[in-house]
Amino acid sequence: MNAQRSRNPLDNKHDRASRNEVTRRLARLCGGVPSGRHDRFTRFDTSGRSSSYFVPRDTLVTQEASALGITGENDLFGGVVPFRFVATKAVGHSLVAAPRAMPSGWNRDLGGLLDGSVLQGFSTFDRDDAFAAAATLLSQGPVRIKQVEATAGRGQAVIRSMQELETELEAIDPEQIRTDGLVIEENLEAVRTYSVGSTKLCGMEIAYWGIQAITTDRDGQTVYGGTRLQAVRGGLAELAARPLARDVAEAVEKARRYDRLIFDTFPGMYASRRNYDVASGQTPLGERRIGVLEQSWRVGGATPAEIAAFERFNAHPSCMDTICATVEIHGDADAAPPGASVYYAGIDPIAGPMTKYAMVIE
């Protein structure tokens, strides 16, 4: 796990281009006018008054939102949290007993409430706490160490011993651990990762479930390769009411519970986009596990597919559900099929040749 390369890559060339296309398409759906920046557009109400709608590259903290004039979910595509750690993987687990460090605003009860909705694991903000967490979990099999700000499957490593943990921690700046934290979590086998979420946009709302694909980047690392979504009009309750396969229904229910507990625990939070990664797999002993891995209250990998769903529903008022996909291809700068909505096609200085596109499947 390379600490330098695994930091949040939201400033890559292809991510900036993708966010610019996201903003352009959101503006069109809302009847707005892009401002020339990839983080906002101008919208107009029925009286002709204008205001800014924001498309931030990351989840905002309350003070950041207030400085921009953002007061609620109708002002942005994404979310606002009271403390930075709430927007990261760290919020989903308890700390070890008698932790050496914890961030300001940490709620000691939340981790226990989330038991059953997440995988077994701990969040840590200290090297010694990380060793204590790993010692507890390694007795049950290999564990996964995660940098909480990393995205697209990066910033993770599977460890099988305390010696391997020591090697991984040596590659991470101790200050980064104190500031951001780490997640130490049970490692599953034969994993399928679901995306479950809901998105509100200019008076419209969709909810969806999907399955994530993986691919290989230029460094040979396994990374996010896209998501195929099944979207419906309405919110997560409407999605849960649909006939769903067992695993899907459980993933949706655990995402709903996770969502409810987080927002109840931190009053004043709000988000127009609520996306949850839910893993389904087996422990080394063959026990079935399913739980939320992390949340995303910002533009994410599945966003182009969500926009495709909004575009289809907007064009076909009688349509109640649709299947859309986001696809990311590494190694080919011109791989989008005819009719696809291209979000990036080119050679990124870091990621190399790649293509991002979305399309309606049915």
Secondary structure in CASP SS format (residue, H / E / C, confidence):
PFRMAT SS
TARGET T0000
AUTHOR 0000-0000-0000
METHOD secondary structure of the structure
MODEL  1
M C 1.00
N C 1.00
A C 1.00
Q C 1.00
R C 1.00
S C 1.00
R C 1.00
N C 1.00
P C 1.00
L C 1.00
D C 1.00
N C 1.00
K H 1.00
H H 1.00
D H 1.00
R H 1.00
A H 1.00
S H 1.00
R H 1.00
N H 1.00
E H 1.00
V H 1.00
T H 1.00
R H 1.00
R H 1.00
L H 1.00
A H 1.00
R H 1.00
L H 1.00
C H 1.00
G C 1.00
G C 1.00
V E 1.00
P E 1.00
S C 1.00
G C 1.00
R C 1.00
H C 1.00
D C 1.00
R E 1.00
F E 1.00
T E 1.00
R E 1.00
F E 1.00
D C 1.00
T C 1.00
S C 1.00
G C 1.00
R C 1.00
S E 1.00
S E 1.00
S E 1.00
Y E 1.00
F E 1.00
V C 1.00
P C 1.00
R C 1.00
D C 1.00
T C 1.00
L E 1.00
V E 1.00
T H 1.00
Q H 1.00
E H 1.00
A H 1.00
S H 1.00
A H 1.00
L H 1.00
G C 1.00
I C 1.00
T C 1.00
G C 1.00
E H 1.00
N H 1.00
D H 1.00
L E 1.00
F C 1.00
G C 1.00
G E 1.00
V E 1.00
V E 1.00
P C 1.00
F C 1.00
R H 1.00
F H 1.00
V H 1.00
A H 1.00
T C 1.00
K H 1.00
A H 1.00
V H 1.00
G H 1.00
H C 1.00
S E 1.00
L C 1.00
V C 1.00
A C 1.00
A C 1.00
P C 1.00
R C 1.00
A C 1.00
M C 1.00
P C 1.00
S C 1.00
G C 1.00
W C 1.00
N C 1.00
R C 1.00
D C 1.00
L H 1.00
G H 1.00
G H 1.00
L H 1.00
L H 1.00
D E 1.00
G C 1.00
S C 1.00
V E 1.00
L C 1.00
Q C 1.00
G E 1.00
F E 1.00
S E 1.00
T E 1.00
F C 1.00
D C 1.00
R H 1.00
D H 1.00
D H 1.00
A H 1.00
F H 1.00
A H 1.00
A H 1.00
A H 1.00
A H 1.00
T H 1.00
L H 1.00
L H 1.00
S C 1.00
Q C 1.00
G C 1.00
P C 1.00
V E 1.00
R E 1.00
I E 1.00
K E 1.00
Q E 1.00
V C 1.00
E C 1.00
A C 1.00
T C 1.00
A C 1.00
G C 1.00
R C 1.00
G C 1.00
Q E 1.00
A E 1.00
V E 1.00
I E 1.00
R C 1.00
S C 1.00
M H 1.00
Q H 1.00
E H 1.00
L H 1.00
E H 1.00
T H 1.00
E H 1.00
L H 1.00
E H 1.00
A C 1.00
I C 1.00
D C 1.00
P H 1.00
E H 1.00
Q H 1.00
I H 1.00
R H 1.00
T H 1.00
D H 1.00
G C 1.00
L E 1.00
V E 1.00
I E 1.00
E E 1.00
E E 1.00
N C 1.00
L C 1.00
E E 1.00
A E 1.00
V E 1.00
R E 1.00
T E 1.00
Y E 1.00
S E 1.00
V E 1.00
G E 1.00
S E 1.00
T E 1.00
K E 1.00
L E 1.00
C C 1.00
G C 1.00
M E 1.00
E E 1.00
I E 1.00
A E 1.00
Y E 1.00
W E 1.00
G E 1.00
I E 1.00
Q E 1.00
A E 1.00
I E 1.00
T E 1.00
T E 1.00
D C 1.00
R C 1.00
D C 1.00
G C 1.00
Q C 1.00
T E 1.00
V E 1.00
Y E 1.00
G E 1.00
G E 1.00
T E 1.00
R E 1.00
L E 1.00
Q E 1.00
A E 1.00
V E 1.00
R E 1.00
G C 1.00
G C 1.00
L H 1.00
A H 1.00
E H 1.00
L H 1.00
A H 1.00
A C 1.00
R C 1.00
P C 1.00
L C 1.00
A C 1.00
R H 1.00
D H 1.00
V H 1.00
A H 1.00
E H 1.00
A H 1.00
V H 1.00
E H 1.00
K H 1.00
A H 1.00
R H 1.00
R H 1.00
Y H 1.00
D H 1.00
R H 1.00
L H 1.00
I H 1.00
F H 1.00
D H 1.00
T H 1.00
F C 1.00
P C 1.00
G C 1.00
M C 1.00
Y E 1.00
A E 1.00
S C 1.00
R E 1.00
R E 1.00
N E 1.00
Y E 1.00
D E 1.00
V E 1.00
A E 1.00
S E 1.00
G E 1.00
Q E 1.00
T C 1.00
P C 1.00
L C 1.00
G C 1.00
E C 1.00
R E 1.00
R E 1.00
I E 1.00
G E 1.00
V E 1.00
L E 1.00
E E 1.00
Q E 1.00
S E 1.00
W C 1.00
R C 1.00
V C 1.00
G C 1.00
G C 1.00
A C 1.00
T H 1.00
P H 1.00
A H 1.00
E H 1.00
I H 1.00
A H 1.00
A H 1.00
F H 1.00
E H 1.00
R H 1.00
F H 1.00
N H 1.00
A H 1.00
H C 1.00
P C 1.00
S C 1.00
C C 1.00
M C 1.00
D E 1.00
T E 1.00
I E 1.00
C E 1.00
A E 1.00
T E 1.00
V E 1.00
E E 1.00
I E 1.00
H E 1.00
G C 1.00
D C 1.00
A C 1.00
D C 1.00
A C 1.00
A C 1.00
P C 1.00
P C 1.00
G C 1.00
A C 1.00
S E 1.00
V E 1.00
Y E 1.00
Y E 1.00
A E 1.00
G E 1.00
I E 1.00
D E 1.00
P C 1.00
I C 1.00
A C 1.00
G E 1.00
P E 1.00
M E 1.00
T E 1.00
K E 1.00
Y E 1.00
A E 1.00
M E 1.00
V E 1.00
I C 1.00
E C 1.00
END
